[in-house]
Amino acid sequence: MNNEDNPIKVSKDGNLLQASTIADKIYYKFNNGEGHLVPYTFVEFVERRNKRDGFESENAREIFKSTNV
């Protein structure tokens, strides 16, 4: 999980709960013949209460970190 110390992020208003896994990496060979480990897949869990929409920037930042090469 992203942020093992606090895996479920709760918005300040308490109406948005988010958690995500760290992206798995796979070896991928590109058309130019070079191969690299690249982020492949992750899972995100979201619970919205009271018609809450959108995301919290901190959780998005954690996802971007885990998918960065």
N, C-alpha and C positions, 0 to 999 in steps of 0.2 A: 504494500500500500504506500502511496505517497504520504510522507510525514507520519511515520509509525508512532511517534509520541502523541499525536493528536489526529487520527485518521479521518474523523468526521468534522468537517468545517461547518459551523453554524453561523449564519448571517447575524448581524447586529439586531435585526428585528425578530430573529428567531424563526422566521418563516421559510428559510431555505437551508437545507442540509445537503452537503456534497461530500463525496469521497471518490477517490480514483486509485487505480493500480498504477504501478510504474510500467512504462511501455516495455514490452518484450523486444528484443533485438534479434534480427536474423541476418545471415550472410546473403547479400544480393549481388549478383554479377550484372553490371551495367552493359549497355550496348557497345561501349568503347573497350570492353574487356576487363575493366577494373572492377574489383569486388570490394565491398565494404560491409561492415555491420551497420545496419540501419534500423531505426525504430519501426516497429511493425504494428503492434496492436496494444490497446489498453482498454480498460473498462471504467466507466464513470457511473456512479450511482447518484441520483438526485431525488430529493423529496421536497416538493413545494407545498406549502400550507397557505391557506387563506388567499388563494389566487395569486400567489407570488410568482413573478416571472423574472427572467434574466439570470445572471450568474454573478458570483463574487470574484473579483479580480485576483485575489490571493490563490484561490483554487485553480483558476485558469493559468496562473503563473507556474504552479506546481506541475500541471500537465505539460506546459510548454517546456519546462526543464527536463522532464522525463522523455520527451520526444526530440530533444535537441541532439544533433550529431556533433 
